């Protein structure tokens, strides 16, 4: 089955160059082999043209927030990909040794390509990078959405609430559940082989050693990246993602409905967002795995698109709750980013939220903390400090505490605009799943996005939903969490 054209976007007006020697897949977002619609599209075009496929997976030294943490995670994934592609297509893994050294590599490979296929992504630096590439290539460049079950550009607009977007999704999902990507696009392709790239390319942009990619700690110190953000314990790559998914399906999913908001309950939340962000794991595979475990069939789907959170899939309470996070909330973030170029700006918040925050912008703050104090987790609040310490050391925050984390930054900052800037900067610099539509949505939710006015009206927050550490500590089990992430 061909890749649905609704997933494919022509980024330039250049032609397909049939006389050239290969089809190039420029792997930037969906950094995996399995369930990868962009790779599937490249194979589809290669079959049509009778050409081999080459995969370029590069890692720049100059992307925003480049650090030991993010570099190590990506490089470990590159090692997995090199092994999974080996013998079936050519995989060129390139790690830039200094900012700018990789300039020209894409153009050199594209000059040999009939067509270039890459990944579509609506936020961070990726849209600008893609637009610049399209302008410089003389060959057709296609971008493929490999992130969402329902292609995110089909939304065509910004949705004010999750319920509104859920109703949109529920109308479309039955069709798209029958059009999921193939598990292994490189299986039995029958394509010509490509033994190596020309020496002129590999001499200037040599492929990274597989051993270096698998154990990046040996070389990170020599790279011009942020060494203050240390590697996290979580390992990048498709293999680690698959192991995490299997453990969570066995141990976490059965307890998800009742335990997902209790930070003491380790392993209940899936923890898959870092691998989803870097494309080492796809939502397609996670969805299939959950539905298979539940014994799901299409006959269980609700007959009407009501927009309700529960009862649509016809599976267990835990699976329904998780699928709402995986599909509704995650894909809502992509739709917003695609519809609103200003999606990270304060101006993108709902008018009611901006109005009520403006009305209380002059309210006295009981405490003010600057960015350095917040980054160091040195506030008066033990629970907030624990969440920030988890972010600093592990690159994640428990899902429930992530909401509290953003709300308190709003309370402790001189203005709402300053609070949003600090929250986004900490999230993007430290979180393994930062710089993502889903994490941007999570941060801006703390300021009113996708929410409604709440009463009673409070100082500083106005009608934006309020959260306190004291109430959270009573509502959620946090004793063991505080012990794990406390000082000392």
C-alpha positions in Angstrom: 0.0 0.0 0.0 1.4 3.4 -1.0 2.0 6.1 1.6 -1.1 8.3 1.8 -0.5 11.5 -0.1 -2.1 13.4 2.8 1.1 12.7 4.7 3.3 14.0 1.9 4.1 17.6 1.2 6.2 19.0 -1.7 8.5 21.5 -0.1 9.9 23.0 -3.4 8.9 23.1 -7.1 12.0 21.3 -8.4 11.5 18.2 -10.6 12.3 14.6 -10.0 15.7 13.9 -11.6 15.3 10.4 -13.1 18.7 10.4 -14.6 20.5 10.5 -11.2 21.7 7.5 -9.2 19.8 7.2 -5.9 16.8 8.2 -3.8 17.9 10.0 -0.7 16.1 9.8 2.6 17.3 12.7 4.9 16.4 11.4 8.3 15.9 14.3 10.7 12.9 13.7 13.0 11.7 10.1 12.5 15.1 8.6 13.5 14.1 5.0 13.2 13.5 2.2 10.7 10.2 0.7 12.0 6.8 2.3 11.2 8.5 5.2 9.4 6.3 6.7 6.6 9.1 8.9 5.2 11.4 5.9 4.8 8.5 4.0 3.3 7.9 6.9 0.9 11.6 6.8 -0.1 11.4 3.1 -0.8 8.2 3.5 -2.8 9.9 6.1 -5.0 13.0 4.0 -5.3 10.9 1.1 -6.6 9.2 3.3 -9.1 12.6 4.7 -10.4 14.6 1.5 -10.1 17.2 3.1 -7.8 18.8 2.3 -4.5 18.0 4.1 -1.3 20.6 6.1 0.7 19.8 7.3 4.3 21.5 10.4 5.6 21.3 10.8 9.4 23.3 13.7 10.5 23.8 15.5 13.8 24.8 19.1 13.9 26.9 20.7 16.6 25.1 24.0 16.3 21.4 23.3 16.9 19.7 25.1 19.8 20.5 23.7 23.2 23.0 21.1 21.8 24.4 19.3 24.9 25.9 16.1 26.1 22.4 15.0 27.1 20.8 15.5 23.7 23.8 14.5 21.7 24.3 11.2 23.5 20.6 10.3 23.1 20.6 11.0 19.4 24.0 9.2 18.8 22.8 6.1 20.5 19.8 6.1 18.2 22.1 6.5 15.2 24.0 3.3 16.2 20.7 1.3 16.4 19.7 2.7 12.9 23.1 1.8 11.4 22.6 -1.8 12.5 19.0 -2.1 11.3 19.7 -0.6 7.9 22.9 -2.5 7.3 22.7 -4.8 4.3 19.4 -3.4 3.1 20.2 0.2 2.2 23.1 2.6 2.7 23.1 4.5 6.0 25.5 7.4 6.3 25.7 8.6 10.0 27.5 11.9 10.2 28.3 13.7 13.5 29.6 17.3 13.0 32.9 17.9 14.9 32.5 21.7 14.8 29.6 24.0 14.0 29.4 24.4 10.2 31.5 21.4 9.2 28.5 19.6 7.9 27.5 22.4 5.5 27.3 21.1 2.0 26.7 17.4 2.8 23.0 17.4 2.0 23.6 19.3 -1.2 26.4 16.9 -2.3 24.2 13.9 -1.8 21.1 15.6 -3.3 23.2 16.3 -6.5 23.2 12.5 -7.0 19.6 12.0 -6.0 16.5 11.6 -8.2 14.4 12.9 -5.3 15.0 13.7 -1.6 12.5 12.7 1.1 12.7 14.0 4.6 10.5 14.3 7.8 7.9 17.0 8.4 7.9 18.7 11.8 6.1 21.9 12.8 8.2 23.5 15.5 11.7 24.3 16.8 14.4 25.0 14.2 13.2 22.2 11.8 10.8 24.3 9.7 13.5 26.9 9.0 16.0 24.2 8.2 13.7 22.5 5.8 12.8 25.8 4.1 16.5 26.7 3.7 17.2 23.2 2.2 14.3 23.4 -0.2 15.6 26.8 -1.5 19.1 25.4 -2.2 18.2 22.1 -3.8 17.6 21.6 -7.6 15.7 18.3 -7.0 12.3 17.6 -5.7 12.1 17.7 -1.8 9.2 16.0 -0.1 8.4 16.1 3.6 6.4 13.3 5.2 4.5 13.4 8.5 5.6 10.4 10.4 4.6 11.8 13.8 0.8 11.5 14.0 -1.8 8.9 13.5 -4.0 11.4 11.7 -1.7 13.7 9.6 -1.5 16.9 11.6 -1.9 19.2 8.6 -5.4 17.9 8.0 -6.6 19.9 11.0 -6.1 23.1 9.1 -6.7 25.3 12.1 -6.0 25.8 15.7 -8.4 24.1 18.2 -9.2 25.9 21.5 -9.7 22.8 23.6 -8.8 19.1 23.6 -12.5 18.2 23.4 -12.9 20.2 20.2 -9.8 18.4 18.7 -10.9 15.1 20.0 -14.2 15.4 18.1 -12.2 16.2 14.9 -10.0 13.1 15.5 -12.9 10.8 16.3 -14.5 11.6 12.9 -11.2 10.8 11.0 -9.6 8.0 13.1 -11.6 5.0 11.6 -10.2 5.8 8.2 -6.6 6.3 9.4 -6.5 3.2 11.6 -6.7 1.3 8.3 -3.8 3.3 6.8 -1.0 2.9 9.3 2.5 2.6 7.9 4.2 -0.7 7.4 6.2 -2.2 10.2 9.5 -2.5 8.2 9.8 -0.4 5.0 13.1 -2.1 4.1 11.8 -5.7 4.2 12.0 -7.4 0.8 12.3 -4.3 -1.2 14.1 -5.8 -4.2 15.9 -2.6 -4.7 19.4 -2.3 -6.3 22.2 -2.1 -3.7 24.5 0.8 -3.1 27.8 -0.3 -1.7 29.3 3.1 -0.8 29.1 6.8 -1.4 31.6 8.5 -3.6 35.0 9.1 -2.0 34.7 12.8 -2.5 31.8 12.8 -0.1 33.1 10.4 2.5 36.5 12.0 2.7 35.0 15.4 3.5 32.1 14.2 5.7 33.2 10.8 7.0 30.7 8.4 8.5 30.8 8.1 12.3 32.2 5.0 13.8 29.5 2.6 15.1 31.4 2.1 18.4 31.6 5.8 18.9 27.9 6.2 18.3 26.9 3.4 20.7 29.2 4.8 23.4 29.2 8.6 22.8 30.7 9.4 26.2 34.1 8.8 24.7 33.9 11.7 22.3 31.4 14.2 23.7 33.9 16.3 25.6 35.7 17.2 22.3 32.5 18.6 20.7 31.5 22.2 20.9 28.3 21.6 22.8 27.0 22.4 26.3 28.8 20.1 28.7 27.0 21.5 31.7 23.9 19.5 30.7 25.1 16.0 31.5 24.0 12.7 29.9 20.8 11.2 31.3 20.5 7.6 32.4 18.0 6.9 29.8 19.6 5.4 26.6 18.5 6.6 23.2 17.6 4.4 20.3 14.9 2.1 19.0 16.1 -0.9 21.1 15.9 1.0 24.4 12.5 2.4 23.3 11.2 -1.1 22.5 12.4 -2.4 25.9 10.7 0.5 27.7 7.4 0.0 25.8 7.4 -3.8 26.6 8.0 -3.2 30.3 5.3 -0.6 30.5 2.7 -2.6 28.7 3.3 -5.4 31.2 3.7 -3.5 34.5 2.4 0.1 34.0 -0.6 0.0 31.7 -2.8 -2.1 34.1 -2.3 0.5 36.8 -2.4 3.6 34.6 -5.9 4.8 35.3 -5.6 4.8 39.1 -1.9 5.6 39.5 -0.7 7.8 36.7 -0.9 11.0 38.8 1.0 9.7 41.8 4.7 10.4 41.5 5.5 7.7 44.1 4.2 5.1 41.7 7.2 4.4 39.5 6.6 2.8 36.1 2.9 3.7 35.8 3.3 6.5 33.3 4.8 5.3 30.1 7.9 7.5 30.1 8.0 7.2 26.3 8.1 10.9 25.4 11.9 11.1 24.9 11.9 8.3 22.3 8.8 9.7 20.7 10.3 13.1 20.5 13.5 11.9 18.8 11.6 9.5 16.6 13.2 6.4 18.0 9.7 5.1 18.6 6.5 5.9 16.7 3.0 6.5 18.0 1.9 4.0 15.3 3.8 1.2 17.0 2.7 2.3 20.5 -0.9 2.4 19.4 -0.8 -1.0 17.8 0.9 -2.5 20.8 -1.7 -1.1 23.2 -4.6 -2.2 21.0 -3.2 -5.6 20.5 -2.8 -6.1 24.3 -6.4 -5.0 24.8 -7.7 -7.5 22.2 -9.2 -4.6 20.2 -11.1 -4.8 17.0 -12.6 -1.9 14.9 -16.0 -3.1 15.9 -15.3 -1.7 19.4 -15.1 1.9 18.3 -17.9 4.2 19.4 -20.3 4.9 16.5 -20.4 8.7 17.0 -17.7 11.4 17.4 -18.8 13.0 20.6 -15.5 14.3 21.7 -15.7 12.5 25.0 -12.6 11.3 26.8 -13.8 7.9 27.8 -15.6 5.1 25.9 -14.4 5.9 22.3 -12.0 3.0 21.9 -14.0 0.4 23.7 -11.0 -0.8 25.8 -10.1 -0.8 29.5 -10.2 2.4 31.5 -6.4 2.5 31.7 -6.0 2.0 27.9 -8.7 4.6 27.2 -6.9 7.1 29.4 -3.5 6.4 27.9 -4.8 6.6 24.3 -6.3 10.0 25.0 -2.8 11.2 25.9 -1.1 9.5 23.0 -3.5 10.5 20.3 -5.6 13.5 21.4 -3.2 15.5 23.5 -0.1 14.7 21.5 -1.6 15.3 18.1 -3.4 18.4 19.3 0.1 19.9 20.0 1.2 19.2 16.4 -2.0 20.7 14.9 -1.5 23.9 17.0 2.1 24.2 15.9 1.2 23.7 12.2 -1.6 26.2 12.4 0.1 28.9 14.4 3.7 30.0 13.6 3.6 32.0 16.9 2.7 28.9 18.9 5.5 29.4 21.4 4.8 33.1 21.9 2.8 34.7 24.8 0.5 36.2 22.1 -0.7 32.7 21.2 -2.4 32.2 24.5 -6.3 32.5 24.5 -7.5 36.1 24.8 -9.3 35.3 28.1 -6.0 34.1 29.6 -4.0 37.1 28.5 -6.7 39.4 29.8 -6.9 37.9 33.2 -3.1 37.7 33.6 -2.8 41.3 32.5 -5.3 42.3 35.0 -3.2 40.8 37.8 0.2 41.5 36.4 0.8 44.2 39.1 -0.2 41.9 42.0 2.5 41.5 44.6 4.4 38.3 44.3 5.0 36.6 47.7 8.4 35.4 46.3 10.4 36.2 43.2 13.0 33.8 41.9 15.4 34.6 39.0 16.2 32.0 36.3 19.5 31.0 38.0 17.7 30.1 41.3 15.0 28.2 39.5 17.5 26.3 37.3 19.5 25.3 40.4 16.3 24.1 42.3 17.0 26.5 45.2 13.5 27.7 46.0 11.7 27.4 49.4 9.4 24.7 47.9 10.6 21.1 48.5 8.2 19.6 46.0 9.0 22.0 43.2 12.7 21.7 43.9 12.4 17.9 43.6 10.7 18.2 40.2 13.4 20.6 39.0 16.1 18.2 40.3 14.5 15.4 38.3 14.6 17.5 35.2 18.2 18.5 35.8 19.5 14.9 36.4 17.1 12.7 34.4 15.8 15.0 31.7 12.2 14.4 32.6 9.6 15.4 35.2 6.7 13.2 36.3 3.7 14.2 34.2 1.5 15.4 37.1 4.3 17.5 38.6 5.2 19.0 35.3 1.9 21.0 35.5 2.7 22.2 39.1 6.3 23.0 38.0 5.0 25.5 35.3 2.3 27.0 37.5 4.8 27.9 40.2 7.2 29.5 37.7 4.2 31.8 36.8 3.7 32.6 40.5 7.3 33.3 41.2 8.2 35.5 38.2 7.9 39.2 37.9 5.5 39.0 34.8 3.6 36.3 33.0 5.8 36.9 29.9 9.0 36.4 31.9 7.6 33.3 33.4 6.8 31.7 30.0 10.2 32.5 28.7 11.9 30.9 31.7 9.7 27.8 31.6 10.3 27.2 27.9 14.1 27.8 28.3 14.4 25.3 31.2 12.2 22.8 29.4 14.0 23.1 26.0 17.5 23.0 27.5 17.1 20.2 30.1 14.2 18.0 29.0 14.8 15.0 26.7 11.4 15.7 25.2 11.8 19.5 25.0 11.6 21.4 21.7 8.6 19.3 20.9 5.0 20.2 20.0 3.8 18.2 23.0 6.1 19.7 25.5 5.4 23.2 24.2 1.7 22.5 24.7 2.3 21.3 28.2 4.2 24.5 29.2 1.6 26.8 27.6 -1.2 24.9 29.2 0.1 26.1 32.5 -0.7 29.7 31.3 -4.2 28.8 30.0 -3.9 27.2 26.6 -6.6 24.6 25.9 -8.2 25.5 29.3 -11.1 27.6 30.4 -11.5 30.3 33.0 -11.6 29.0 36.6 -12.9 30.5 39.8 -12.5 31.9 42.3 -10.3 34.6 40.8 -7.0 34.6 42.5 -4.0 37.0 42.9 -1.4 36.7 40.1 -3.3 33.9 38.3 -6.6 35.7 37.9 -8.9 33.1 36.3 -6.1 30.8 35.0 -6.2 27.4 36.8 -4.3 27.5 40.1 -2.2 24.8 41.6 -0.4 24.7 44.9 2.4 22.4 46.2 0.6 21.9 49.5 -2.6 20.7 47.9 -0.7 18.6 45.3 1.2 16.9 48.2 -2.1 16.0 49.8 -3.7 14.9 46.6 -0.9 12.8 45.2 1.5 10.3 46.8 4.8 12.1 46.8 6.7 10.8 49.9 9.0 8.5 48.0 9.3 11.0 45.1 10.7 13.6 47.6 13.1 11.1 49.0 14.4 10.2 45.5 14.8 13.7 44.3 15.4 15.7 47.5 18.7 17.5 48.3 21.8 15.5 49.2 
